[in-house]
Amino acid sequence: MLPFAAIVLAGAAIMTTTSVVDAQNSAKDFVDLHNAARADVGVAPIAWNNTVAAYAQTVAAERSDNCALLHSNGPYGENIFWGSAGANWTAADAVGAWVAEKQYYNCNDNSCSAGQSCGHYTQVVWANSIKLGCAMVVCDSQRGMFIVCEYEPRGNVLGVPPYATCGQFNRS
């Protein structure tokens, strides 16, 4: 697994701030969605962290002019969701897209199905990641919505399984 974030192509809503404070995109929504996926594989809950969230807001704000699908290369693990303009995208859409990659993840040998991506899913359920912060922005060009979640500490460490029950293979 490489330490990289998700780019999920879909559609986007029109919003004017980098915020996660509305009816369908609150910090609690992001945390609850992550924790549902984590509970499904026996991983302890992740918690919202204002410092990590502030970084996510900075990343989202930097993408507000063009929704460039670039990773921040910052100090945290990162998942990115991008959706095209014209839809009302929510936290559930972004986290749901990342978690949908579970179908491609093989816990027995810590691999992903050929031609598929599963690193976004493994970051969501990475047991050692205990802090979360997310933000979203509609790009000024209104060509899409950019949603980013940051994780501390970062996950997807090469050769390391995301959680203990995946630790049955050779890690050399």
DAURDA-V937487 format. One line per field, one symbol per residue. phi: phi as a letter, one per 20 degrees, with the letter a starting at -180 (. if undefined). psi: psi as a letter, one per 30 degrees, with the letter a starting at -180 (. if undefined). A space follows every 50 residues. Layout:
# DAURDA-V937487
phi = ???
psi = ???
This chain:
# DAURDA-V937487
phi = .efcdecdebcbedcdcebcdbgdbfgfffffffffffffdmegfdcfcf fffffgffffffeffblgedffleedfbcccccffocefcgfffffffff fggeedffclcdggmddbfffffgefgffdccbcbbbefgflerddcccd ccffdlfgndffbgfeeedfef
psi = kkillkjjkbllljlgljlgiaeghleeeeeeeefeeeefggklllkkke eeeeeeeeeeefffffhkiklfhafllkkkkkkllflikleeeeeeeeff feffkjeeghlkkkglkgfeefeegjefjfkkklllkkkefhglkkkkkk kkllahkkfklflefggglkg.
